[in-house]
Amino acid sequence: MTERNFGDVIVKPSPIHGLGVFAARGFRAGEVIFDTSELRVITGEDPLREGEEERHCDWLADGRQILLPNPARYINHSCNPSAWKEYRNVVRRCATAFRDIRAGEEITHDYRIDGFGDVVWECNCRSARCRKIVHSDFFQLPLELQIEYLPYLSELYKRVFREKLGRLGQQMAAAQATRRPTIAIFRSSIARTSS
């Protein structure tokens, strides 16, 4: 495939890797780029079929494997993503813009959002935030990126990794401990002015 049009997005060769998804028009931050409801859960009874590839699958936090349809299967990883994958349930997934995206720009997401396991690969995103080596596990990200990505974790991921996320909350509190006196003084001054 050299180029394939999917309405608001186009799949074509990417400088990041293989094929990528590109905006055919501009998108605003928070706008759904595309919605896919054709996800198929891969099971022993319904395995990958001839012509389907494991690299076009995603793994959910509860261990289920799903086959991504076009164009979702072609979204490349970036350490500075323009979108995130949002699961509304196992059979409905959409790509949503993190920030404004220009027509012609490649749409990417950070595979580590909702990521787990122990897969490591070289990154080719070339962004200013590129970490060069990527570990698939969300909890291997630097603390500041975990905090930044926290609102974008799926409800399923939050349920499965509740304990680890609780420890992340403790780390966040410890990291903010040095700022607490300032916050306490600020709150105290607000309380005095409102009485």
Buried (B, 14 or more C-beta within 10 A) or exposed (E): EEEEEBEBBBBBEBEBBEBBBBBBEBBEEEBEBBEBEEBBEBEEEEEBEEEBEEEBBBBBBEEEBBBBBBBBBBBBBBBBBBBBBBBEEEEEBBBBBBEEBEEEEBBBBBBBBBBBEEEEEEBBBEBEEBBEEBBBBBBBBEEEBBBEBBEBBBEBBBEBBEEBBEEBEEEBEEEEEEEEEEEEEEEEEEEEEEE
